[in-house]
Amino acid sequence: MGSSQHDLWNSDDGSSWTLVSNSPPYGRPIVFDNKIWVIGTNKVWNSMDGVNWALVTDKPAYGQIDGAAVLDFQNRIWLLGRPYNNDVWYSQGPVQAAAWRWMNYE
């Protein structure tokens, strides 16, 4: 563990780690609704175990996400501060995670 490679690990105690996958989908990971979600530029994926991944959408409305933060708040996935936009996007909850909405915060 500790590599900068694109891999996924888990641990029950924080000391002993097990490699789950060395090729999960690429993007911003978050745990939401008891699943691992990967929020990517062109796709959103989720998984119950980190091994088997389901494509939620291949056309998210938000576009480029480099530099954005992803977080879970009020039963939604939030995408904050895309480069050159400083906008906010959020999902419509666990069932409609493919349906993203833009929020004007000014």
NORQUI-V193466 format. One record per pair of residues at least 12 apart in sequence whose C-alpha atoms are under 6 Angstrom apart, sorted by the first residue. I is the first residue (numbers start at 1). GAP is how many residues later the second one is. D is the distance in whole Angstrom. If there is no record, write none. Layout:
((I,GAP,D) (I,GAP,D))
//
This chain:
((7,14,6) (7,15,4) (7,16,6) (8,12,5) (8,13,5) (21,30,6) (27,12,5) (27,13,4) (35,12,5) (35,13,5) (41,22,6) (41,23,5) (41,24,5) (42,16,6) (42,17,6) (43,14,6) (43,15,4) (44,12,5) (44,13,5) (56,42,6) (57,41,6) (65,17,5) (68,12,5) (68,13,5) (68,14,5) (75,18,6) (76,15,5) (76,17,5) (77,13,6) (77,14,5) (78,12,4) (88,15,5) (89,12,5) (89,13,5) (89,14,6))
//
